[in-house]
Amino acid sequence: QVQLVESGGGLVQAGGSLSLSCAASGSIVSINTMAWYRQAPGRQRELVAVITSAGGTNYADSVKGRFTISRDNPKNTVYLRMNSLKPEDTAVYYCNAVIVRSGNLHPYWGQGTQVTVSS
C-alpha cells in the first residue's frame, strides 16, 4: 500500500503565496515522476507541474514563472511553491506519484487540498 498525504492549502489574497507539500509512504522502492494536478469546479483535472527523479521539470503555461516544483527524494516528498497567485488558480490541488514496483509503473493520488485565491 502507498499513501500520499498533502498539506499546505488554504485561502490567500491575489498576489500572495502558498506552499504545498506531499509525502509518499508505504511500500516504495523508488518513485519515477511526481506531479501536481489541479481541478477547478466544472473543469477537468489538469497538470500543473511535474518533476522527474533526476530533477527535470515541466510546467503548464499558465503557471510558468510563478510556480516552482521540487522534490526531496530521500523523504519521498514533492513540493509546490506558488507565487503571484491569481483567482484563476483556485482549485483542488492533487499530488501524483508514479511508483516503480516489480518493473511496472503504478500511479497514486493524494486526497487533494483546496487552494482558494480571493480577488
Secondary structure, 3 states (H helix, E strand, C coil): CEEEEEECCEEEECCCCEEEEEEEEECCCEEEEEEEEEECCCCCCEEEEEECCCCCEEECCCCCCCEEEEEEHHHCEEEEEECCCCHHHCEEEEEEEEEEECCEEEEEECCCEEEEEEC
